[in-house]
Structure formats: structure tokens, C-alpha cells
Amino acid sequence: MTEAAARPVARALDDAPPPPQTFAPERQGAINWDSLPRRIVTIYTPLICFVIVLLFPFYWMTITALKPNHELYNFRDHNPFWVTSPTLENINRLLFQTDYPTWLMTTMTVAVVATFISVFASVLAAYAIQRLRFKGSQWVGLSIYLAYLVPPSILFIPLATMVFQLGLFDSPMALILTYPTFLIPFCTWLLIGYFKSIPYELEECALIDGASRLQILWKITLPLAVPGLISAGIFAFTLSWNEFIYALAFIQSAENKTVPVAVLTQLVEGDVYHWGSLMAGALLGSIPVAIFYSFFVEYYVSSLTGAVKE
């Protein structure tokens, strides 16, 4: 066939309607994975399991704190997962018959001051390591992070010697000065990763305009690093609030103890565990941390993203 004769045939084939699409018949009883069953399997079921696992400890603390003793120790006649006759006796005993308000205030003071000291020192260390670009800065950053990996059970022995020599034993100042030893390394590593996400060209422009390093840190870097600062503050505050080993070793008097140590040591008399008051103390002690997280959770997630993406 010549080329002139083939052209009408090709044009006719191009203008012809496409053949009808044929679909294989769906199997009877097959599940459409874009429908509700798929969402139940992939979204709702894992979410429900996660919420149950996450919230069950708080639920158990709440019902235990509200149970009277005859319900707390009698599982035959009372459901262990429910409260039949709730009472505030355990909470009343915790707040008015112990030094729990003092313990809570001491814990708050220690956590806030230690967090401020740790974040302040971490900002200076992270900025110097990441922005000043001196020789060996990467090894210094790695060594700071490795210092965080040292177990506190090894560090508290030499720290206890220093606390005794400085005359700080059995005072909140002993905890304020020892907590930064494990808070600063991790906060520094976290801020180093976040400072990497800030363009260095902004600081170069400020240097050309005559700004000093402190002015650049205060007016340019820190405003852009607010999510990282909040993340480091949340981490330091939470770890200071829940710390147990140093608070147990350095504090002896009942009025100076923090909540994690005082609840365990003061509400256990020999082999008698006051479970209602114990759970009430644990529940009330976790509320400040939960409130703190709820206000800054978005900044916390964004800062972690900026810290690890490099």
C-alpha cells in the first residue's frame, strides 16, 4: 500500500471511537477498601487502642484516688474498674494531713529554675558550636551529646561528694545545681539541630550592617528559634519534675522533698501502702506537666522536626 493510500486509513482509525472499556466482575463479597471498613481497620482501631493505652493509667489513678478503702481492697463485691461510692477522703488526707502543697511548690521551684539555667547555657553552647564554626566544633557537639548518655546512677556519687563539700545537702539548691548536668547536653544537641535550619545568610547580612554576635543572637537567631527553645524547655521541665535518683540521694528532710520522692517515701508506712493517697498524689503531680504540654505541643513537634531533618 502506498503512502497516499495509507493516509485515509490512518485518519479513519484516529477518528474511530475508542473501544468500550470492560471491567472484570467484582467478586461477590469483596471489601471496598475505600469505604468505612478500611477506615475502621486502618484508622479507628489503632487510634482507639492508642487512646486506651495512653489514658488508662490516668483513669486508674483517678478511680483509685476516689475509692474508699472497703472498695479498694474488696474485688469480690466491687468492680475494680469502677467506683460505686466515690469519696474525697484520700485527696483530703493528701492535701491537709501531709506536706503535699510544700512538696509541690518545691518541685515547681526546682524545675523552673533548673530549666531556665539549662536552656540559657544550652543556647550559648549550641550557638557557639553551630554558628561560630571553630575548628573541631562538630566533635565538641558530639562529645556534649555523649555526655547525656552517661547514666545518672554513675554521676550521682561524685556529685554527692561535691554537694556535701559545698554544704548544699538537704536543700533545693543541691537539685537546682545538679539537674543541669544531664539537662544541658540534650538541650544543646536539640538546639544545634534547630539552629542548622535557620539560614546563615541572615546573620551574614547583620554582620555586614555592623551588628555584634550578641545582637545577632538576641534579635535574629532567638526569635526564629522560639519553637526549639520551647521544646528544650519542655524537655528540661519534664525531666526535672520527674527526676528521682538525685532527689532521693540529696534531700533528707520531708519538707524539702520533691513530689516523686515524697509521695513514695511519706505515704508508705512500713508495709502499709496508702494507695488512695498515693494515686491522688501521682494524679495531681502529673497535671502541671500535662497542662504545660497542652499549651506548647505544636511548637514541640515543629522544633523536633527542625532538629532531626538535618
Helices and strands as residue ranges (DSSP letters): H 3-15, H 36-39, I 40-44, H 45-66, H 69-72, H 89-96, H 100-131, H 137-148, H 152-165, H 172-178, H 180-195, H 200-208, H 213-216, I 217-221, H 222-224, H 226-242, H 245-250, G 254-256, H 259-266, E 268-269, E 272-273, H 275-308
